[in-house]
Amino acid sequence: MYVSRHSLLLFSRRKDLRRPSRNKIFVLRRGRTVREHRANPLLSAQVEEYFSMLPEIAVPRLGTPGERHRDRQLAIQLPKQDLARAYCRHLDLKHASSADDFMAARNEIALDIGSVQEVLERNLECGVCQSPLKYGSLAVSASKLGLFYHPACFRCADCKELLVDLAYCVHDDTLFCERHYAEQLKPRCAACDEVSDLFSIVRQTVHD
């Protein structure tokens, strides 16, 4: 099985998007780690089960359209200028503190990584489609909402794309990718693709 190394991170919970652990894989159940190991036949079977629940284009196997799709979605859903001020080319220094506060608050309050878990309770429903989650199957847990989702339902409420690498933000009890979370709170320039307090409340603007 040839799978993008990043795809194995679907089974780890990590806060820092910039420094993921690439050596250990964690399988989480009921919010606790029950196994810590490198890839083995059991984990491979779980990875295959999880991938079978996704559209083929979203399966990031090495050298396939799915891997390239993942790379594109990372750039779209997690724009680097949203994640770190160092990548903001048009931010006025007098607004730097405000930008830092926004990013810090987002990281603390809204941003998280979903975890793939085995469904060990009966009568659980998907947080999006409200259909039952099959006992013993795999589901995605969003701990900030306390909900579980079918893997194919774990999508941004705005762009409707699957949340890449299970990274999500919460706003008004709704799942968003980071890009569209930021746009719930700040307008984004259509030219430079940065969000800023400088713009009007119009959703998209262009620098003069």
C-alpha positions as a Markdown table, in Angstrom:
| # | Residue | x | y | z |
|---|---|---|---|---|
| 1 | Met | 0.0 | 0.0 | 0.0 |
| 2 | Tyr | 1.5 | 3.3 | -1.1 |
| 3 | Val | 0.0 | 6.2 | 0.8 |
| 4 | Ser | 1.1 | 9.7 | 1.3 |
| 5 | Arg | 3.0 | 10.0 | 4.5 |
| 6 | His | 0.8 | 12.9 | 5.5 |
| 7 | Ser | -2.3 | 10.7 | 5.3 |
| 8 | Leu | -1.2 | 8.6 | 8.2 |
| 9 | Leu | -1.4 | 11.8 | 10.3 |
| 10 | Leu | -5.2 | 11.4 | 10.1 |
| 11 | Phe | -4.8 | 9.0 | 13.0 |
| 12 | Ser | -3.0 | 11.6 | 15.2 |
| 13 | Arg | -4.2 | 14.5 | 17.2 |
| 14 | Arg | -1.9 | 17.5 | 16.9 |
| 15 | Lys | -2.3 | 21.1 | 17.7 |
| 16 | Asp | 0.7 | 22.5 | 15.8 |
| 17 | Leu | 0.0 | 22.3 | 12.1 |
| 18 | Arg | 3.6 | 23.4 | 11.3 |
| 19 | Arg | 5.3 | 20.6 | 13.3 |
| 20 | Pro | 3.4 | 17.4 | 13.0 |
| 21 | Ser | 4.9 | 14.2 | 14.4 |
| 22 | Arg | 5.9 | 11.9 | 11.5 |
| 23 | Asn | 7.3 | 9.1 | 13.5 |
| 24 | Lys | 4.4 | 7.9 | 15.7 |
| 25 | Ile | 0.8 | 7.0 | 14.9 |
| 26 | Phe | -1.9 | 7.3 | 17.5 |
| 27 | Val | -5.2 | 5.5 | 17.4 |
| 28 | Leu | -7.7 | 7.3 | 19.6 |
| 29 | Arg | -10.8 | 5.8 | 21.2 |
| 30 | Arg | -13.1 | 7.7 | 23.5 |
| 31 | Gly | -10.6 | 10.5 | 23.7 |
| 32 | Arg | -7.7 | 8.5 | 25.0 |
| 33 | Thr | -4.7 | 6.9 | 23.3 |
| 34 | Val | -5.0 | 3.1 | 23.4 |
| 35 | Arg | -2.3 | 2.2 | 21.0 |
| 36 | Glu | 1.0 | 3.9 | 19.9 |
| 37 | His | 2.9 | 2.2 | 17.2 |
| 38 | Arg | 4.3 | 2.4 | 13.7 |
| 39 | Ala | 2.4 | 1.2 | 10.7 |
| 40 | Asn | 1.4 | -2.5 | 11.0 |
| 41 | Pro | -1.3 | -4.7 | 9.4 |
| 42 | Leu | -4.0 | -3.5 | 11.8 |
| 43 | Leu | -3.4 | 0.1 | 11.1 |
| 44 | Ser | -3.1 | -0.5 | 7.4 |
| 45 | Ala | -6.5 | -2.1 | 7.5 |
| 46 | Gln | -7.9 | 0.9 | 9.3 |
| 47 | Val | -6.3 | 3.2 | 6.8 |
| 48 | Glu | -7.9 | 1.3 | 4.0 |
| 49 | Glu | -11.3 | 1.2 | 5.7 |
| 50 | Tyr | -11.1 | 5.0 | 6.2 |
| 51 | Phe | -10.0 | 5.7 | 2.6 |
| 52 | Ser | -12.8 | 3.4 | 1.3 |
| 53 | Met | -15.3 | 5.9 | 2.9 |
| 54 | Leu | -13.9 | 8.8 | 0.9 |
| 55 | Pro | -14.3 | 9.9 | -2.7 |
| 56 | Glu | -11.3 | 8.5 | -4.7 |
| 57 | Ile | -10.0 | 11.9 | -5.5 |
| 58 | Ala | -9.6 | 12.6 | -1.7 |
| 59 | Val | -7.4 | 9.5 | -1.1 |
| 60 | Pro | -3.8 | 10.8 | -1.1 |
| 61 | Arg | -1.9 | 7.8 | -2.4 |
| 62 | Leu | 1.6 | 8.7 | -3.6 |
| 63 | Gly | 1.8 | 9.5 | -7.3 |
| 64 | Thr | -2.0 | 9.7 | -7.8 |
| 65 | Pro | -4.4 | 12.6 | -8.5 |
| 66 | Gly | -5.5 | 12.2 | -4.8 |
| 67 | Glu | -2.0 | 13.3 | -3.6 |
| 68 | Arg | -2.0 | 16.3 | -5.9 |
| 69 | His | -5.6 | 17.1 | -4.9 |
| 70 | Arg | -4.5 | 17.1 | -1.2 |
| 71 | Asp | -1.7 | 19.5 | -2.0 |
| 72 | Arg | -4.1 | 21.9 | -3.7 |
| 73 | Gln | -6.5 | 21.8 | -0.9 |
| 74 | Leu | -3.8 | 22.5 | 1.7 |
| 75 | Ala | -2.9 | 25.7 | -0.2 |
| 76 | Ile | -6.6 | 26.7 | -0.5 |
| 77 | Gln | -7.9 | 25.7 | 3.0 |
| 78 | Leu | -4.9 | 26.6 | 5.0 |
| 79 | Pro | -3.4 | 29.7 | 3.3 |
| 80 | Lys | 0.0 | 30.4 | 4.9 |
| 81 | Gln | -0.7 | 34.1 | 5.2 |
| 82 | Asp | -3.6 | 33.2 | 7.5 |
| 83 | Leu | -1.4 | 31.0 | 9.7 |
| 84 | Ala | 1.6 | 33.2 | 10.3 |
| 85 | Arg | 2.1 | 37.0 | 10.0 |
| 86 | Ala | 5.5 | 36.4 | 8.4 |
| 87 | Tyr | 3.7 | 35.5 | 5.2 |
| 88 | Cys | 1.5 | 38.6 | 5.1 |
| 89 | Arg | 3.0 | 41.0 | 2.5 |
| 90 | His | 0.5 | 43.8 | 2.8 |
| 91 | Leu | 0.0 | 44.0 | 6.6 |
| 92 | Asp | 0.7 | 47.5 | 8.0 |
| 93 | Leu | 2.9 | 47.2 | 11.0 |
| 94 | Lys | 0.5 | 49.2 | 13.1 |
| 95 | His | -2.0 | 46.4 | 12.7 |
| 96 | Ala | 0.5 | 43.6 | 13.5 |
| 97 | Ser | -0.6 | 43.3 | 17.0 |
| 98 | Ser | -4.2 | 42.9 | 16.0 |
| 99 | Ala | -3.2 | 40.2 | 13.5 |
| 100 | Asp | -1.3 | 38.3 | 16.1 |
| 101 | Asp | -4.2 | 38.5 | 18.5 |
| 102 | Phe | -6.6 | 37.2 | 15.8 |
| 103 | Met | -4.3 | 34.2 | 15.0 |
| 104 | Ala | -3.7 | 33.4 | 18.7 |
| 105 | Ala | -7.4 | 33.5 | 19.5 |
| 106 | Arg | -8.2 | 31.4 | 16.5 |
| 107 | Asn | -5.6 | 28.8 | 17.4 |
| 108 | Glu | -6.9 | 28.7 | 21.0 |
| 109 | Ile | -10.6 | 28.9 | 20.5 |
| 110 | Ala | -11.5 | 27.6 | 17.0 |
| 111 | Leu | -8.7 | 25.6 | 15.3 |
| 112 | Asp | -8.3 | 21.9 | 15.9 |
| 113 | Ile | -7.5 | 18.6 | 14.2 |
| 114 | Gly | -10.2 | 15.9 | 13.9 |
| 115 | Ser | -9.4 | 12.4 | 15.0 |
| 116 | Val | -10.4 | 9.1 | 13.3 |
| 117 | Gln | -12.0 | 6.9 | 15.9 |
| 118 | Glu | -13.9 | 3.6 | 16.1 |
| 119 | Val | -17.5 | 4.1 | 16.9 |
| 120 | Leu | -17.9 | 2.4 | 20.3 |
| 121 | Glu | -21.4 | 3.7 | 21.2 |
| 122 | Arg | -24.7 | 2.9 | 19.7 |
| 123 | Asn | -27.3 | 5.4 | 18.6 |
| 124 | Leu | -24.7 | 8.0 | 17.6 |
| 125 | Glu | -25.7 | 10.3 | 14.7 |
| 126 | Cys | -23.5 | 12.1 | 12.2 |
| 127 | Gly | -23.1 | 15.8 | 13.1 |
| 128 | Val | -24.0 | 16.8 | 9.5 |
| 129 | Cys | -26.4 | 14.4 | 7.9 |
| 130 | Gln | -27.9 | 13.1 | 11.1 |
| 131 | Ser | -27.8 | 9.6 | 9.8 |
| 132 | Pro | -26.7 | 6.8 | 12.2 |
| 133 | Leu | -23.1 | 6.0 | 12.6 |
| 134 | Lys | -22.6 | 2.3 | 12.4 |
| 135 | Tyr | -21.3 | 0.6 | 15.6 |
| 136 | Gly | -17.7 | -0.5 | 15.1 |
| 137 | Ser | -17.1 | 1.7 | 12.0 |
| 138 | Leu | -14.7 | 4.6 | 11.7 |
| 139 | Ala | -15.9 | 8.2 | 12.2 |
| 140 | Val | -14.3 | 11.5 | 12.6 |
| 141 | Ser | -14.5 | 13.2 | 16.0 |
| 142 | Ala | -14.5 | 17.0 | 16.3 |
| 143 | Ser | -13.7 | 17.5 | 20.0 |
| 144 | Lys | -14.5 | 21.2 | 19.9 |
| 145 | Leu | -18.1 | 20.4 | 19.0 |
| 146 | Gly | -18.3 | 17.0 | 20.8 |
| 147 | Leu | -19.7 | 15.5 | 17.6 |
| 148 | Phe | -18.9 | 12.6 | 15.3 |
| 149 | Tyr | -19.1 | 12.6 | 11.5 |
| 150 | His | -19.1 | 10.2 | 8.6 |
| 151 | Pro | -15.7 | 10.7 | 7.0 |
| 152 | Ala | -17.4 | 11.8 | 3.8 |
| 153 | Cys | -19.5 | 14.4 | 5.7 |
| 154 | Phe | -16.5 | 16.1 | 7.4 |
| 155 | Arg | -16.6 | 19.2 | 5.2 |
| 156 | Cys | -16.3 | 22.9 | 5.3 |
| 157 | Ala | -19.8 | 24.5 | 5.5 |
| 158 | Asp | -18.8 | 27.2 | 3.1 |
| 159 | Cys | -16.8 | 25.5 | 0.3 |
| 160 | Lys | -18.3 | 22.0 | 0.9 |
| 161 | Glu | -14.8 | 20.5 | 0.4 |
| 162 | Leu | -13.6 | 17.7 | 2.7 |
| 163 | Leu | -11.5 | 19.2 | 5.4 |
| 164 | Val | -7.9 | 18.5 | 4.3 |
| 165 | Asp | -5.9 | 16.5 | 6.9 |
| 166 | Leu | -8.9 | 16.9 | 9.2 |
| 167 | Ala | -8.0 | 20.5 | 10.1 |
| 168 | Tyr | -11.1 | 22.4 | 11.0 |
| 169 | Cys | -12.2 | 25.6 | 12.7 |
| 170 | Val | -15.5 | 26.2 | 14.6 |
| 171 | His | -17.7 | 29.3 | 14.3 |
| 172 | Asp | -21.2 | 29.4 | 15.5 |
| 173 | Asp | -21.1 | 25.7 | 16.2 |
| 174 | Thr | -20.3 | 25.1 | 12.5 |
| 175 | Leu | -17.3 | 23.4 | 10.8 |
| 176 | Phe | -15.2 | 25.5 | 8.4 |
| 177 | Cys | -11.9 | 25.2 | 6.8 |
| 178 | Glu | -9.4 | 27.8 | 8.1 |
| 179 | Arg | -9.9 | 30.0 | 5.0 |
| 180 | His | -13.6 | 30.3 | 5.3 |
| 181 | Tyr | -13.5 | 30.6 | 9.1 |
| 182 | Ala | -11.3 | 33.7 | 8.7 |
| 183 | Glu | -13.8 | 35.1 | 6.2 |
| 184 | Gln | -16.6 | 34.8 | 8.7 |
| 185 | Leu | -14.9 | 37.4 | 10.8 |
| 186 | Lys | -12.7 | 39.5 | 8.4 |
| 187 | Pro | -12.9 | 40.4 | 4.7 |
| 188 | Arg | -10.4 | 39.0 | 2.3 |
| 189 | Cys | -8.7 | 40.9 | -0.4 |
| 190 | Ala | -9.4 | 39.4 | -3.8 |
| 191 | Ala | -6.0 | 40.5 | -5.1 |
| 192 | Cys | -3.5 | 39.5 | -2.4 |
| 193 | Asp | -5.7 | 36.9 | -0.7 |
| 194 | Glu | -5.0 | 38.3 | 2.8 |
| 195 | Val | -7.6 | 39.1 | 5.4 |
| 196 | Ser | -7.4 | 42.4 | 7.2 |
| 197 | Asp | -9.1 | 44.9 | 9.5 |
| 198 | Leu | -8.4 | 47.6 | 7.0 |
| 199 | Phe | -11.1 | 46.6 | 4.6 |
| 200 | Ser | -14.8 | 47.3 | 4.8 |
| 201 | Ile | -17.3 | 44.7 | 5.8 |
| 202 | Val | -17.6 | 43.7 | 2.1 |
| 203 | Arg | -16.6 | 40.0 | 1.8 |
| 204 | Gln | -14.1 | 40.6 | -1.0 |
| 205 | Thr | -12.3 | 43.8 | -1.8 |
| 206 | Val | -9.3 | 44.8 | -3.8 |
| 207 | His | -6.5 | 47.1 | -2.6 |
| 208 | Asp | -6.5 | 50.5 | -4.1 |
